Amino acid sequence: MNKLTLLLGFLCLAIFAKAVEPVVKPELQGGVIKGVVKDQALEAPVEYATVSVYTMADSTLIDGTITDAKGAFELKKLKPGSYFVEVSFIGYNKAAVRNIPINKKRKVIDLKTVSLRQSTEALDEVTVTTERIPVQYQIDKKVIPVSRQITAASGNAVDVLENVPSVTVDIEGNVSLRGSSNFTVLVDGKPSILDAADILEQMPASMIENIEIITNPSAKYDPEGTAGIINVITKKNKESGLTGVVNVNLGSHENNSADFLLNYRKKKWNFNFGLDYSRRGFKGSSESENRTEIQGTTNYLLSSGDTERHRDGYGFKTGVDYDINDKNQLSFAFRYGTRDMERKSFLDYEEYAEGEPSVFYDSRDQWNREMNFVNSSLSYTKKFEGKGHQWYSQVSFSRRTSGDEESINARFDDAGNQISGQRSTEEGPGQRIEIRSDYTLPMGEERKLEFGYQGQIRSSEADTKRFEYNTSTNLYDYQEQYSNDVTYDRSVHGLYATFADKAGILGYQVGFRTEHTNREVDYSGEAEKFKINRWDFFPTIHAQLDLGSRNQLMASYTRRIDRPRGYYLEPFITWTDAYNVRQGNPDLDPEYIDSYELGYMKRFGDQAISVESYYKVTHNKVERIRTVYDENVMLSSVANVGKDYSLGIEATLNLSFAKWFKNDLIGNIYHYKEEGSFETENALGEIVAQDFSTESFNWSIRNNSTIIFDKSTRLQMNINYRSPTDWAQGERAGFLTTSIALRKDFFKRKLSATFQVRDVLGTFKHEVEYMGDGFYNFNQFEMDSPVFRLNLSYKINNYKQKRGRRSVNGVDVEEFEM
């Protein structure tokens, strides 16, 4: 009923806006300057370009706006006088149109097309001193230009996301979107076989142009994932000839990396080739306290020591674009890479039962995972007569090789003799094929119909084994009862349609998507195959009120789904290390999420403020549940426990106190509530029921300050605090992080150097507690800080074009280097 009411409300709003659509009366509203911004070489609209209007007399800034998806802009309510307009966009030379008169005879000035010429520094992530607003809004997403993130210049996509609205990153580099780690990551709109965390870890920041945050995706997008989509847009160069960028990063704690990307364009052909290598890691100290109670006896396990983690990887990518003619284009992309993740701990343990003497020993724990992957795609674009009228099709293939994973826990006495140990392994390949076909039909200036098909075919295998250390033979003996084979096959086929239009000041988009899921999970030793054959339906509504060039109001509703991961469905016990086991649930239902958002953005000059409120309801809530498996051994299982609710407000304030000082303040506060219960079996085989209801207030605040000394030197400081948070079986302590970076450009910006210090105050600490029936777990990790990094970036063929004038539709346009 609530969804129906909301839909009717949107339709009534559209009818009302159409009925009260104002008639433009220049004599009452003031003068108007309008036009369309296009790429000069491609004749394509330039979206998000900044358009500013100044007085000719004293260059006072009067108003500003950004171009829409069609490159169009309109500046209203201008008093009689003489003006000039400046148009800028990163990667392009600035254009200025001067001596524009507004008077009684000329109340509406149409500049027609203002063309921007691409600069030869399109691969530079920070090139301009007058920058775009850090957060730019479309009807269904937020766009964050990476150019402002100089503290992440030598890192990867995870480092960039530390300063992005709606996203939080913890001490271990784990990313969450609006408090959830369950989101989808796309690269240039395409999925990958890799997990979200792996995609973000292996993407160098220097290769990223924009990051799109889509918290309420339209029906055009895959509805998988509770929190939404993070779409990473990589840099592309349209200049003819050879261009490129080379990056070298040196850092403390073995944080080193290097990458380069070359692009060659000639006539109808465009080729690119790149290599990247990275070694990222951190070291620190850890402490833990675990208590388990069985039949009235409490067992204690205390540990402390040193921990280090590393992620190594290298890869190459290549691609080719061929413009068959003005209406047809073929593109092929290929990427190969490898990832090696390792975690080591050297810990001192004390283990005892209540009333019994303590046993002391050392533990040398090691976990590593090696993985090779291949991603490739072939796409075809067909353009028809009419602006924006096209058909796009793509076939993508991704494969992950065996993905060998090994965990070893070896324990030694004071004399250095191994007294026990266990070894767990998991291996198996996985692959994914995606087919999509999207058709876009413009039906007027503002009206547009889109529909298409998307299909995903996924398969994976997992072979898990466990071995126990034999003190007699000093070998690890195979344990068949804890070893299993799993085959996972899933196909999802979806059809969607969206319709967008504008009625007066109201722009709206309605969409509908239906998906059919066919899933089969086969386990060794199980005669039954767990199958699903189901249809799901996903309506979406987006609306945007244009309240003038400086104000926007947005609202949306979407329905999403979160299907269980493969290992969530495994019904058998799997040992992940000596103190933890996991067990899945083949009867697990998917989560269905109803998500509502209402946002407002106001721009004033080069500054902006945005406020977003959101409300989300999750049905069939899936929770990871901790229970006691054995003495000092915890079991992690999963179950549908009930519902949860999130209600919050997120605000972003972008300020320019002076031309040399910019400040971005981001805050988020939300109330979380969960209602549910579950039943599980304890170590004695007894069924235990537990209430899983909880609620908490959570908040975070971030401040990014940039000082611009001159056009080639700038300093950026970041402060980020995340509040404590509670959940049904535990809580996480709050933490504060700080970083600072200095950037200097040399040789006419061909060479850039960025020196940064992360966790300046040494406050980046991770502290978590879990508690429940018969157990208590406490874990703390404190990273060795601060961390130093130096990034050197060199641009190939970074020549500059001279300033000059040209004529566009009879209007003098002045060009500036950017």
Secondary structure, 3 states (H helix, E strand, C coil): CHHHHHHHHHHHHHHHHHHCCCCCCHHHHCEEEEEEEEECCCCCECCCCEEEEEECCCCCEEEEEECCCCCEEEEEEECCEEEEEEEECCCECEEEEEEEEECCCCCEEEEEEEEECECCCCCCCCCCCCCCCCCEEECCEEEEEHHHCHHHCCCEHHHHHCCCCCEEECCCCCEEECCECCCEEEECCECCCCCHHHHHHCCEHHHEEEEEEECCCCCCCCCECCCCEEEEEECCCCCCEEEEEEEEEEECCCCEEEEEEEEEEECCEEEEEEEEEEEEEEEEEEEEEEEEEECCEEEEEEEEEEEEEEEEEEEEEEEEEEEEECCEEEEEEEEEEEEEEEEEEEEEEEEEECCCCCEEEEEEEEEEEEEEEEEEEEEEEEECCCCCCEEEEEEEEEEECCCCEEEEEEEECCCCCEEEEEEEEEECCEEEEEEEEEEEEECCCCCEEEEEEEEEEEEEEEEEEEEEEECCCCEEEEEEEEEEEEEEEEEEEEEEEEEEEEECCEEEEEEEEEEEEEEEEEECCCCCCEEEEEEEEEEEEEEEEECCCCEEEEEEEEEEEECCCHHHHCCCEEEEECCEEEECCCCCCCEEEEEEEEEEEEEECCEEEEEEEEEEEEEEEEEEEEEEEECCEEEEEEEEEEEEEEEEEEEEEEEEEECCEEEEEEEEEEEEEEEEEEEEECCCCCEEEEECCEEEEEEEEEEEEEEEEECCEEEEEEEEEECCEEECCEEECCEEEEEEEEEEEECCCCEEEEEEEECCCCCCEEEEEEEECCEEEEEEEEECCCEEEEEEEEEECCCCCCCEEEEECCEEEEEECC
